[in-house]
Amino acid sequence: MTYHLDPITRELIRSGLESLVDEMALTLVRTAYSPNLKNAMDLSTAFCDTRGRLVAQGLTLPVHLGTVPDAMQAVLARYGNVIQPGDVYLLNDPYEGGTHLPDLVLFKPIFYESRHLGFVCTVAHHTDIGGRAPGGNACDSTEVFQEGLCIPPMRLYDRGVPNEGLFRLIEKNVRIPVKVLGDLRAELAACTIGENGFLELIGRYGEEAVVLATSELLDYSERLARLEIARWPDGRYEFEDYLDDDGIDPDPIPIRVAVEVRGDQLEVDFAGSAPQVKGAINSVLSFTKSAVYACVRCLLPRDIPNNEGYFRAIQVRAPAGTVVNPLPPAAVAARGLTGFRIANAVFGALAKLAPDRIPACEVGGDTGITLGGYDAERCPFVFLEFLNSGWGGRPFAEGIDGCASAVVNFSNYPTEVIENEYPLRIEEYSFLPDTGGAGEHRGGLALVREYRFLEREGTMHIRADRTRFPAYGLASGQPGQLCRTILNPGPDQQILPGKTLLTLHRGDVIRHELAGAGGWGDPLRRDPQAVLADVRNEKLSAQHAAEKYGVILTADCTKVDEEATRIQRARRG
């Protein structure tokens, strides 16, 4: 007799799985050592079935989770026939399931009465992974071998027994082993929480019901995604965006994408994108696919389960040997930069498909800053931070100031954490007025972070972009302000390239101004009272209000001069 699962039980099991992976994420945050995990939450959690299919994903980074199926297949290809209770598998090889070396991926198989029923998974961006530069995130590496310790799928635990050799290998190849191994053990703790939670579901609903639900949830997600895509107008929607350079060669790097809707199927093609580059910003195929999935998910109904099922309706084509699908041993450490630009390009194409739903270009993750060195007692430190700025103007509202990218959920570090844990003092952390792209709905403002270095000497790497190609506006909205980095602001200041490796000395100051996000809609259509509110909140200057929005204020900037504004807008319109 075939077991039938009623919809209510299926939804209860779905909720249980989603709660399980969220609890894993919270466990990882609470037990981690590094600020990148416990404050920025640069991590992800998931549950996969025995075939390695992603069934549930946690509340953290979408761009991690689309890569889990590829990592899972790499583990199954090597260990699929010899998986045992108590095993834990570890990998970070970008060309065998990983995305870049700092992301350590763990899988723990779950057994119930000796039967294998699935896997729990964690992904965490570790503060250091060895290599030629602290943090393992340098743009100017030219081969993956320079970027740190590369781990193919391996057993970290073999039937409950730790692989001491692998633990020691990691310990001896990273600059800050206490934090790296502490974070790795936090991943293990999260896996244990996930395992226990899944076994509780089995105890509550029974093995047959839970196993059937995991399969049905994938089919359900696919079915709902296809129904939604079938409502979209068939057609081919193209867009192109650019990276400034790769930190080695000065030429801009195009990301070209065509999104084609055919019935209930979506094809996303990156033909025409730049060949793979020398610098370490190449994005391996799993990461490129993950960025696409995250973008498309933003257009799908909220009630569709977040699992691999909806991936089935999306086909991603990325020519081998390109910056969006490099061949080994291309360097990939700073692949996040390209991942964000992939998302910008895909959203640009989707804006032609759904112009009433897609915002102008965001600026949410283009900057990574790493600082490493030794204090007076020769104790190592590695500071790693990825800065977020804001969303582009939306068809129905302003862009959000100080918000993470739509394809990630992490946060900027609190100033107090930085100053307490690292030899840095934050001189300024604020919004920059007049930096969001003008529009009927303004783009999010840029952020500035100014660091003063307090130790004798250190090596800083800055991974930034949008110094040449601003965040685009939509529907006649204007682009945001460009990004820039300044060494020692003042009369003798030096403007640094977006991708920079330099030595800092005590007292040096780095001022980093992120780009502003793009605006949406004609700026002359913006409500003058909204412009006035921005001026009074010091988000816009009165001069910017007049130049970009045609809004003239009274001398004390407390009211809109309605007649002068009408004349100014009529003259410019």
N, C-alpha and C positions, 0 to 999 in steps of 0.2 A: 504493500500500500504506500502510495506517495504521500509524504508529509506535506500538509498545507499550512502556510504561515499567514495568519490573518494580519491585515494592515496595521491594526493597533499595536500588536506585539512587535511587528517590524519597526514601527516608529519608536517604541520604547527601547528596543535594542539599539536603534540608531542613536537615540539620545544618550544611551549608556556608553556607546563607543566614543561619541563626541566629548562627553564628560571625561572619559578615561584619558584621551589624548590631551585635553586641556589640563587635567590634573598632573599629567607628566610634565607639561611645560612649566606649570607653577612650581613643581618640585625642582626642576632644573634651575629656575630662577632663584629659588630660596636656598639652594645648596651650593650654587656656583661660587667660585673664588674671584673671578675677574669681573670688572665693571661692564665689559662688553656683553656678558651674559646676564648678570644680576641687575644691571641698570639699563643698558640699551636693549636687552632681550634679543640679541642676534642669534637666534636658535629656532629650532622647529622640532615637532614631535609628530608621530604618525603610527597607525596600525595597518598592517598588510596581511592578506590572507596567505595560505600556504603556497600559492602560485606567485606570490610577490606583488599582487595587485594592491594598490593604495585604496584602502577602504574608508579611512577616517584621518583627517589632518587637524592639527592643533591650531590654537589661536594666534600663532606667531607669523613667521615669514612665508608668504605665498611663493616667493621665488626659490625657496629651498625645496618646497614640497613637490613641485612638478618634477624634480630630479630624482625623487625617491624610487620610482619604478625602475629607472636605469641602474641605480646602485643595487637595488634588490636583485635584479637579474644578474648582475656581476657576481654577487654572493652565491646565488643559486647555481650559476654555471660552474663554480669552483667546488661548492660544498653540498649541492642539492641532494646527493645520494648518501651523505654521511652526517646529516644534521642530528645532533643528540641533545637531550635535556641538559641544561646548564651551560650550553655553548653561548658565546657572545662573539659577534663578528665585527671587525673594525676595518674601515678603508678611508682613504682620502685621495687616491689616484684619480686625477681629472680625466684620464683616458681609460679608466676602468670603473666607471660608476660615480666618481666624485665630480666636483666642479672646480675647486682649487684647493691647494694643500692645507690652508688653515681650517677648512671645514672638515672636522672628523665625524664620520657617520658610523653609528652603532646600530646593529640589529641583534635582537634577542629572540630566539624562537620560543614559542609557548607550547607546552605540552599539557595534556589532560589525560590522566590514566594511560600514559605512554603513547598517546596519539598526538601527533603534531597538528596544531590548529591555526597557527598564524605566527606573526612576528610583530614585536613592538620596535620602534625606530626613534632615534634621536639624531639631530644634526646640530652641531654647535661650532661657531666660529671662534677658534682659540687665539689667544693673544699673540702667541709665537709658535712657529713650527720649524725654527732653525733657518738655514739658508744664509745668503750673503747679506741680507738687510734685516734689522729687527722687525718683527711683526709679520714677515713673509708676505708683504703686500706691495713690494716695490714695483713701479711701472717699468723701470729700465733694465730688468732682467731680460735676457734674450732666449733662454731655454728653461724648461721646467726643472731641470737638474739644479739650477741656481736658486730655486725658490724655497727649498727646505726638504724635510724628510717626506718621502713619497711612500705610501703604504698601500699595496694592493690588498684585495680582500684577504684577511687573515683572521685566525681565531685569537681573540683577546682572552677568552676563557674556553677551555676544553673540558666539557662535562663538569663544569663548576670549578675547575682548577685554573688559576690565573696563569697566563703565559708570561712568566717573569722575564724572559729574554726580551719580549716585545716591550714590556713596561720599562725595562732598563734602557733599551734602545731609544725610546722616546725621551726618557729622562736625560740621556747624555747628548741629545741632539737639539735641545731647546734651551733658550737663555734663562727662562724662568720656570724651572720644572715644578716648583710647588704649585703655581697657579695652573699650569697646563694639566698636571696630573690631578689636581683638585677638581678642575672642570671636567676632566674625563670621568672621574668618580661620580660627579654630579650627574653626568649622562647615564652612568650605570644605575644610580639610584632612581632616576626617572624611568628607566626600563623596568626596574623591579616593581615600581608603583603601577606601571602599565600592565605588567604580567598579572599582578594580584587583582587589578581591576577587571581584567578580562576573565579570569577564573571565577570572580564573583558573578559576572554576567552568566557564565555557564551554570553556576549553581542556582541562579534565580530562574533562568528561562530554559535550561537544558541545552545540551551540546547540539542536538539536531537543529533546534530553532535558531541558535546563534550562528551556526555555520551557514545555514540557508539564508539567513538575513544578510550576512556579509556579501553573498553573491547577488541577492536580489537588490540590495542597495546600489550596487554598481550598475545593474540594468536599469533601475529606476532613474538614477541620475542621468544616464545616457538618453533615456526616453524623453525626459523633461527638457534636456538641452536641445535635442533634435526638434522637439515641438516648437521651442522658442526660436531657433535658427530658421526654421521653415517659415516663420512670420516675417523674417527680414527680406528686403528686396534683393533678388538675385542680381549679381553684378560683380565687377572687379574694382576694388578701391585701393589706390596706390598712394604712397607717401615716401618721403625721403628726409632724413635728418643726418646730422654730421657730428662726429667727434672731432675735437680740435686737432689732435695728433696723437701719436702713441708714446710721446716722451723721448723718442729717439729721432725719428724722421719728422720733418716739419709739415708734411702734407696732411690735409684734412682727410678724414676717413668716413666715406659715405655708408649709411645703413639704409638700404632700399627694401621696401616691403610692399607686397601686393596681397590684399585680403580679398579672396573670391568666395562669394556665397553661391552655392549651387544646391537648391532644395534645402535639405536638412543637414548639409555638410559644409564645413568651412575649410578652405585651404589657405594657408599663410605661407607665402613664397618669398624668400630673401635673395633671389637671383639678382645680380647686379650690385650686391654689397661688396665692399672692399675685400681684396685678398687678405689672408692672415698677415699680421704685421710683426715686426721685430720685437716691439715692446710687449709688456706683459698684460695687455688688455684684451687678448683674444678670449672669446666666450665659447666654451665647449658646447656641443649640440644639446646636451641634457639641460644646460642652463638656459640656452636660447629657447628651447621648447617650454621650459618652465615659465619664462617671462611672458611668452605668448599665452599660455594657459591662464596666467594670472590676469592679463588684460581682458581676455574674452570673458572670464568669470565675472568681471565688473558689469557686463551687459546682461548677464543671465539672471533670472529671478533669484531672490535671496533664499527661497525655500528649497532650492536644489541642493542635495547633499554634496558637501565638499569631498569628492573622491575621484578616483581615476575614471569613473564612468563617463563623465562629461568630456574627458580627453579624447574619447573615441570619435567624437563628432568633429574633431579638429585635426587636420593633417598639416604638419609643419615640414616645409622643404627648405633646406639650407645647404647650398653647394659645399662639398668638401674642399678644404683648403682656403676657406674664407674666414674673415674675422668673426663670423657667427658660427663657424664649424671648423676649427683649425685641425691640422694634422700634427701629431707629435713629432718632435718635442717642443712645439710652440709654447711660449711662456703665457701663463693664464692667471697669475696671482691677483691682478687688479681687474679681473673679468667683471666685477660688479659694475664698473663704470660703463662698459659696453652693454651689460644687461639693462641698466636704466635707459640707455639710449635706444635699445631695442624696444623697450616698453613705450618710450616717447614716440617712436616711429609707428608702432602698431596702433597706439591710441590716435595718432594723426590720421591713419587710414580708417579706423573705426569711426572717427568724427564725420567722415563723408557718408558713412552708412547710417549713423544715428546722430545727426548734428544737434538734436535737442537734448542729448544725454551726456555727451563727452566734453569734459573741460579742456581749456587751453593747456599748453605744456606746463607741467609741474617742474619743480626743482627739488627733488627729494632723495638725495643720496649720491650726488656727483662728487662729493669731497670725502676723502679718507686721509687722516693724519696719523702718522706713526712717529714716535720719538723713543729712541733707545739709548742706553748707555750704562754707566756705573757710577755709584755715589762714592763719597770719600772713603768708605770702608770696602770698596770693590764689590758691593752688592749690586746685582743687575736690576734694571728697571726697563719695562717696555710699556709705553702708553700707546693705546690704539683707540681711535675714535672715528666714527662715520657720521658726518653732520647732515642733518635734514633741514630744509628751509620752508617751502610752502607749495600749495596747490595752485594751478592756474585758475583764472576766472571760469566760472561754470555758466552754462546757459541760463541758469535760474538764480544764481547767487555769486557773490564775490568768492575769489579763491581764499583758502584758509591759510592764515599766516602761521608759520612755525609748525608745519604738519609733515609727517613722514610721507614718502611716496605711496601711491595707491598699491604698489606691488610689494611693499614691505611694511612691517609694523614696528620697527624699532625706534628708539628714542635717542635724543642727545643726552650726554652725561650731565648730571647736575654739577654746577660749578664747585660745590662743597666737596663732592667726591674727588674731582680732579685735584683740588688743592690739598686734600688730605692724603691721597695715595701717591702722588707724583710730584717731582720737583718742578712744579709749574704754578704760576699765579695767573688767574684770569683777570686781565685788566679791563676788558669790556665784553659783554655778551648782550646783544640788543638787536632790535630791528633797525634796518636802514630805511629812512623815509625816501619816497620817490623812486623806489626800485622795482615795484611790481608793475607789470605791463599795464598800460592804460587800456580801459575798455568800458563798455556798458557795465560789465562786472570786472572789477580790478583783479589783477593777478596778485598772488601772495607776495609779501615783502621778503626781501633778502635778509638773512641774518649775518651778523658779524661776530666773530670770536677772536679775541686778542690774547695771546699767550706770552707770558714772560718766563724765560727759562732760568731756573735757580741753581742748577748744578754746574760743575766745572765745564763739562763738555758732553755733547750728545749728538747723535745722528738722527736727523729728521727727514722723513719722506712725506711729501704732499702729493696726493693723487686727486687732481681736480680737473674740471672741464668747464665748458661754457665760457671760456675766455675769448673766443672768436665767434661762436655761433650761439646767439641767445636763445632762450626758451621761447618758442613760437607762440603767437597769438592766433585766435580763431575768429571767424565771422567778423573780420575787420578790426579785431583787437590787436593791440601792439605787443611786441616782444618785451620781455623783462630785461633788466640791467645785466650786463656781463659780470662774471666772477673775476676777482683779482686777489692776489696775495702780495703782501708788502713785508719786507724785512726791515725792522727798525724804523717805523714811521717817523718822519721828521725831515729836516733839510737834506740829510744824506741818505734818505730812504732808497731802497732798491725794490723794483717791481720784479717779482719772480715768475718764471714760467709756471703754467698750470701743473705740470708734472716735474717735481723738483726733488733732488736728494742733496742735502747740505749738512754741514757741521755747524752746530750752535754752540755758543760760549755763554758763560754766566752773564745774565743781564740782557741778552738778545731778546727781541720782541718779534713775534710773528703775528701779523694782522691778516686774518683771512675773511674776505667778504664773499659770501656765497652769491650766486646769481639770483635774480628775481624771476618769478614765474610769469607766464604770458597772460595777457588780458583777453577777455571774450566780448565781442560786440563793439560797435562804434562808440568811442569814448564820449562823443557829443550827445549820446542818448542816455548817459548816466544821470541819475537823479542828482540834481545840484545839492540837495540836502545830504545825500550820502557823501558827496565830495566835501562839503562843509564838515561833516562829522569826522572824516579822515584828517582834515586839517587841524581840527580841534584836538584830535587824539595824536597829533604829531606824526601821522603816517604819510601825510602829504604836506608839502610846503604850499603857501598861497601862490607862489610863482608857478609851481608845477600844476596846480589846479587851473590856473589861467591858460598855461601853454598847452597842456594835454587835454583838458576837459572843457575849455572855454567857459569856466566858471569864475566869475569875478566876485570877490568878497569885499565886505566893508573894511575900512582901514584897521579896525581892531579885530578882524577875522572872527566876528561873532555871528554875522549874518551874510546871506547871499544877496548881492546887489542884483536883483532880478532883472531890471531894465538893462544894465550893462552886460549881464550874462546873455540876455536875449539878443542883443546887438552883436556881441562877440560870436555867439554860435551861428547866427544868421550869416555873418561875414565869412566864417570858415566853412559853413555847410554848403 
